[in-house]
Amino acid sequence: MNHFNFKSLSFYGVAICSVLALFKIVTNYGENKLKAPLPLKQSYRLIFGEKLPDCNQPDIAILNINQSGVYLNGSLLPININAQQTSTTEHYPTLSGRYKNKNISLSGQVLNSVICNNTNSETGKDYKTVNIQMYIEKQDNLIGKMTVDGMNKAIKFSAVPNQKQDTSVNSNKH
């Protein structure tokens, strides 16, 4: 008895070759076409290029960004915040967005005092909806504009990575 039929062998041969070819195509696509986005710095100093009318706008703010692939979360903080305030339970409104082809978009709520220092609220917890559009220039610098709900004009800004200086580390080697 002949258990090896030509039709069965050719069927299994074609099936195995098809799976191997499909695996090669998918692997090649993943290695060459799919690239992870470059990592962003965690903290940027935003330098506003212009003042808004009737607004005691700060010159500088801090943008903290947390990145997970193309998805971003962040918060916009005043420049005068210290490390103790960020580690306490005081929460700042968050921004969410995406990172695609060196373009970054974030939107969400921001404290009005970060954008415009002359808040009229007794608690100082007025929030504004903002949309931030920026792109990576060179050497991790960002250029962009921020539109704020209720303001007619977009705020142009530039952002540079925030240099955290850790003075608690001694470099004494024995």
C-alpha positions as CSV (number, residue, x, y, z in Angstrom):
1,M,0.0,0.0,0.0
2,N,1.2,3.4,-0.9
3,H,0.3,6.0,1.8
4,F,2.1,8.8,0.1
5,N,-0.3,10.1,-2.5
6,F,1.1,12.7,-4.9
7,K,-2.0,15.0,-4.4
8,S,-1.6,15.0,-0.6
9,L,2.1,15.7,-0.7
10,S,1.6,18.6,-3.2
11,F,-1.2,20.0,-1.1
12,Y,0.9,20.0,2.1
13,G,3.9,21.3,0.3
14,V,1.9,24.3,-1.1
15,A,0.3,24.9,2.3
16,I,3.7,25.0,4.1
17,C,5.3,27.2,1.4
18,S,2.3,29.6,1.5
19,V,2.7,30.0,5.3
20,L,6.4,30.5,5.0
21,A,6.0,33.1,2.3
22,L,3.3,35.0,4.3
23,F,5.5,34.9,7.4
24,K,8.4,36.4,5.3
25,I,6.2,39.2,3.9
26,V,4.8,40.2,7.3
27,T,8.2,40.1,9.0
28,N,9.7,42.2,6.2
29,Y,6.9,44.7,6.4
30,G,7.3,45.0,10.2
31,E,11.0,45.4,10.1
32,N,11.1,48.0,7.3
33,K,7.8,49.9,7.3
34,L,6.7,50.0,10.9
35,K,8.9,52.3,13.0
36,A,8.3,53.4,16.6
37,P,8.1,57.1,17.0
38,L,11.1,58.8,18.5
39,P,10.9,59.4,22.3
40,L,10.0,62.9,23.4
41,K,11.6,64.6,26.4
42,Q,9.5,64.4,29.5
43,S,9.5,68.2,30.3
44,Y,9.7,71.3,28.0
45,R,9.9,75.0,28.8
46,L,7.4,76.8,26.7
47,I,8.4,80.3,25.8
48,F,5.5,82.4,24.5
49,G,6.3,84.6,21.5
50,E,3.7,87.2,22.1
51,K,1.4,88.7,24.8
52,L,-2.3,88.5,24.6
53,P,-4.4,91.7,25.0
54,D,-5.9,92.2,28.5
55,C,-3.9,89.3,29.8
56,N,-1.0,89.3,32.3
57,Q,0.4,86.3,30.4
58,P,3.5,84.6,31.8
59,D,6.6,84.5,29.6
60,I,7.4,80.8,30.3
61,A,5.4,77.7,31.3
62,I,6.3,74.0,31.7
63,L,4.8,71.3,29.5
64,N,5.2,67.8,31.0
65,I,4.6,65.0,28.6
66,N,4.2,61.3,29.2
67,Q,4.5,59.2,26.0
68,S,3.3,55.7,25.2
69,G,4.1,55.1,21.6
70,V,2.0,57.6,19.5
71,Y,-0.3,58.4,22.5
72,L,0.5,61.4,24.7
73,N,-0.7,62.7,28.1
74,G,0.6,65.9,29.6
75,S,0.0,68.9,31.7
76,L,0.8,72.6,31.4
77,L,2.2,74.1,34.6
78,P,3.3,77.5,35.7
79,I,7.1,78.1,35.7
80,N,7.2,78.9,39.4
81,I,6.1,75.5,40.5
82,N,8.6,73.5,42.6
83,A,9.2,69.8,43.0
84,Q,7.3,69.5,46.3
85,Q,4.1,70.8,44.7
86,T,4.2,68.3,41.8
87,S,4.7,65.4,44.1
88,T,1.8,66.2,46.4
89,T,-1.9,65.2,45.8
90,E,-2.6,68.4,44.0
91,H,-3.6,67.4,40.5
92,Y,-3.3,69.5,37.5
93,P,-5.7,69.1,34.5
94,T,-4.4,66.8,31.8
95,L,-4.0,67.1,28.1
96,S,-4.2,64.1,25.8
97,G,-3.1,63.8,22.2
98,R,-1.1,62.0,19.6
99,Y,2.4,62.1,18.1
100,K,2.6,61.4,14.3
101,N,5.4,62.2,11.8
102,K,7.1,64.8,14.1
103,N,3.8,66.5,14.6
104,I,2.3,66.7,18.1
105,S,-1.3,67.6,19.0
106,L,-2.6,67.9,22.6
107,S,-5.9,69.1,23.9
108,G,-7.6,69.3,27.2
109,Q,-8.1,71.5,30.2
110,V,-5.5,74.0,31.6
111,L,-5.6,76.2,34.6
112,N,-6.4,79.7,33.5
113,S,-3.6,81.1,35.7
114,V,-1.0,79.2,33.6
115,I,-2.2,81.0,30.4
116,C,-3.3,84.3,31.9
117,N,-2.2,85.4,35.3
118,N,-5.1,87.8,36.0
119,T,-7.8,85.3,37.0
120,N,-10.9,86.7,38.5
121,S,-11.8,83.6,40.5
122,E,-11.6,83.5,44.2
123,T,-10.2,79.9,44.2
124,G,-7.8,80.4,41.2
125,K,-9.1,77.1,39.7
126,D,-10.6,78.5,36.5
127,Y,-10.1,76.1,33.6
128,K,-9.7,76.8,29.9
129,T,-9.9,74.4,27.0
130,V,-6.8,74.5,24.9
131,N,-5.6,72.9,21.7
132,I,-1.8,72.7,21.2
133,Q,-0.3,71.9,17.7
134,M,3.5,71.7,17.5
135,Y,6.2,70.0,15.5
136,I,9.7,68.9,16.2
137,E,12.2,71.3,14.8
138,K,15.9,70.3,15.3
139,Q,17.6,69.0,18.4
140,D,14.4,68.2,20.3
141,N,13.1,71.8,20.1
142,L,9.4,72.3,19.4
143,I,7.6,75.1,17.6
144,G,3.9,75.5,17.8
145,K,0.7,77.4,18.6
146,M,-1.9,77.1,21.2
147,T,-5.5,78.0,20.8
148,V,-7.4,78.9,23.9
149,D,-11.2,78.7,24.3
150,G,-12.6,82.2,24.4
151,M,-9.6,83.9,22.9
152,N,-9.6,85.0,19.2
153,K,-5.9,84.8,18.7
154,A,-3.6,81.7,18.8
155,I,-0.5,81.9,21.1
156,K,2.7,81.1,19.3
157,F,5.5,79.5,21.3
158,S,8.7,77.6,21.1
159,A,9.7,74.8,23.5
160,V,13.1,73.6,24.6
161,P,13.7,70.5,26.8
162,N,13.7,71.4,30.4
163,Q,17.2,70.9,32.0
164,K,16.6,69.5,35.4
165,Q,19.7,70.1,37.5
166,D,20.1,67.6,40.2
167,T,22.4,69.1,42.8
168,S,21.8,66.3,45.3
169,V,24.1,63.9,43.4
170,N,27.8,64.0,44.4
171,S,30.3,63.0,41.8
172,N,33.1,62.3,44.3
173,K,34.8,59.1,43.4
174,H,37.3,57.3,45.6
